[in-house]
Amino acid sequence: MAEPIRVLITGAAGQIAYSLLYSIAKGDVFGKDQPLIMVLLDITPMLPVLDGVVMELQDCALPLLREAIPTDKEDVAFKDLDAAILVGSMPRRDGMERKDLLKANVAIFKAQGVALEKYAKKTIKVLVVGNPANTNCLIAAKSAPSIPKENFSCLTRLDHNRACSQVAMHCGISASSVKNVIIWGNHSSTQYPDVHHCMVNVQGKDVTAFDAVKDDAWLKGEFISTVQQRGAAVIKARKLSSAMSAAKAICDHMRDIWTGTPEGEFISMGVYSNGNCYGVPEDLIYSFPVAIKDKTWKIVDGLAINDFSRAKMDETAAELVEERDTAVSFLGV
């Protein structure tokens, strides 16, 4: 058996974590032969709830879970980590300005970045889920200067999975028959779900999404707005934000980092924009198509971008630049 790895989940008493922890603990993410020490961080008032979560993890009697450690202390939570999934963030409250939300989250993710810098392994892989995820990820990375920027990513896999599913449902096929959709940009309603490079397996033959769907107006209109607004639609229906689907996307994202993507396929992740070939401004965490090998992601280069796509990629980049500039102005506060 391999040595156990230490995995941190923040916001561990929350609803996304409750859907996530079992999948990680039973080996769906880091492998069926990889023992785990799971460190569960939340704010002090949530510790009694966290104790209940730990009891449930223990009661699952999972062979890979060596220990589950509940804590509200950063020095315990961030010590010697191999992976961190930063789910906890300040949610938007009624009447709260976006700027106030950014300010509150800059404080949280600056502190967590500092803790990563101080206590975690330099090889750690950090996934930021808490919103605004792209900018929170950027702040955490900037606050941990000795950890490579490539080790930080944010979650746009939920948007990616939503896009795959919409195409699959429209074609009446399995979601596994749809590959190489792309989410460009911000995990917000300006994101651009792009199917210009998507392939769909129809009756054993790979065809383009446009040929499979046979409805260009839908692909350039309702499909995009449905994926962009899906989170809001779930909240409207459930009165709670996406948890089951978010947890599944987190598992997909981290599993692909750990084990790689299949040859010829790419997935969407928010990663550092520096050196990209798509004209996206530097110093952003922006969602790109990436392929992963040996725990290292690489932006897929050379995909043709038409005028329709270019405009949408620029729009979401502009939002991220504005978010970044506002957030960075709070860093010194």
Summary of the structure (lengths in Angstrom):
residues: 333
radius of gyration: 19.4
end to end distance: 47.1
largest distance: 58.1
contacts: 1138
relative contact order: 0.13
helix: 45%
strand: 20%
